[in-house]
Amino acid sequence: MLLDFIGEFLMVFAAGFLGIFIATGESGGLFGGIVQMFNVPLYIEVFNKYKDQFTTGEKVGAIAVMVGFVLILLAILYLIVRGIIKLYRRCFVNKSLDEDLLTEVNRLNKEIQKKDKLLGLCLANGKNSKAAQEILEGEEEVESQENKVLKTGESRFYKLTEVDRQFSEHPLDINFDNEITLEQFCDRFRNWACSEMKLFYEPRVIRLFFAAFATTRIIILQGISGTGKTSLPYAIGQWLDNPATIASVQPSWRDRTEIFGYFNEFTKRFNETQILKKMYEARWNDQVYLTVIDEANIARVEYYFAELLSILEMPSRENWIVDICPSGWDSDPKYIEKGRFKLPENMWFVCTINNDDSTFAISDKVYDRAIPININSKGIAFEVSEEDRNADHMYISYKHLEAMFKDAQEKYKVSEENIKKFDEMDNYVIEHFRLAFGNRIVKQLKEFVPVYVACGGTEIDGLDYVLCNKILRKFESLNLAYIRDEVDGYIQYLNDHFGEENMTESKEYLERLKKLF
């Protein structure tokens, strides 16, 4: 009798195994075959068919066979899961893991473990035993109770909840300086950095940096190592008495979780990054916040920063919203509403990059939305006079800073003559280089140049900088041999329209391109 039981028991498994290679029938195909192999109710039915005919010894033997068979099934499942993962990694090298697949595998694992537990109870006590029913009902009750406690009790955002508590109990009381001008703002920072931190910056670099503030929320500092790219935003944070957040990029950064963090389904907590914490803190006050994405192109910026690139370009700040979680909980922090978070208006992102063989090239998608600033030389040391020396921190609200930007854009509008010259140059570039710079760059020019003038620069130098770093930079993506004969003509075009003494940075850049032929 035991041999008959074992034969019929194995036939259930064999039918499922053979079904994997058959594409018809309910148990046909890969999925149908696997389901048949793990058809626990059918195995129980076979056992119930023979259990009353077993002797005591045969019943013990049958249970031993089934327990051994369960272990074999688990081993097969392990090999199947392992094979699927290895095949996935082999076929999709350098691509992120498919989270949906992993979730499904985990779900199946849990389901099988539950069925194995139920099978053991059924073998010992019968299919409809009270113990079997209790284990299923108990697991559902525990899970339901766990979710209930989590939703009404402790917050899943530990760091953000601490920020709420801190600012609720000790709100900031700052007397902002709302009388300073942009030129004074730049000069005072330069003198402070020199006297207090022994950092030396050219006035032009500081003017470019704050003019970039008026144009975009994303600034790129690029150049050779050791020229002070990271120390510039760091020093500004110290001067504003609101230290910059410095996030060092790792080669493994691939997606938005590196910026915002992620929700851990196992612990039922959100793993918050320091960047997210600072974003959240910025919602509580009007200070200027800086976040430094250090060595940004060690990984691909377009991957982990993609969402911010899109959101921060939206014209209405009401649309600066990112989905943090699929749904909201009652215990979520104040500024996380229905799982969504509105980005702060007072935070700027500064990406530092080195252009060498160990890093990735920055795509046009990033450059077009940012203002790049080249820092290729160390600042020359200088002395600050007693009259200009000021060791006090600067307290300025982002609202006043933006108000100064708007005033500058009204007071120092780019002349109609120069706007017309840029429109004509767009046609020239299209005709001779098959390249257009579009409306986005013209808009940035109208916002950047007036603020650069208000910071102490000149309009022609501001135009020169935008032309060189936002338009001519695109020439690097062209076939240099193809445009070789056009470069001299373009230099002459600039001389004719802007004067031989102007647009020097752009002309020098074009001369460097010629040397690459």
Buried (B, 14 or more C-beta within 10 A) or exposed (E): EBEEBBEEBBEBBEBBBEBBEEEEEEBBBEEBBBBBBBBBEBBBEBBEEBBEEBEEEBBEBBBEBBEEBBEEBBEBBEEBBEEEBEEBEEEEEEEEEEEEEBEEBEEBBEEBEBBBBBBBBBBEEBBEBEEBEEBEEEEEEEEEEEEEEBBEEEBBBBBBBBBBEEBEEEEEEEEBBEEBBBBEBBBBBBBBBBBBEEBBBBBBBBBBBBBBBBBBBBBBBBBBEEBBBBBBBBBBBBBBEBEBBBBEBEEEBBBBEBBBBBBEEEEBBBBBBEBBBBBBBBBBBBBBBBBBBBBBBBBBBBBBBBBBBEBBBEEEEEEBBBEBBEEBBEBBBBBBEEBBBBBBBBBBBBBBBBEEEEBBEBEEBBBBBBBBBBBEEEBEEEEBEEEBEBEEEBBBBBEBBBEBBEBBBEEBBBEEEBBEBBEEBBEBBEEBBEBEBEEEBBEBBBBBBBBBBBBBBEBBBBBBBBBBBBBBBBBEEBEEEEBEEBBEEBBEBBBEBBEEEBBBBBBEBBEEBEEEE
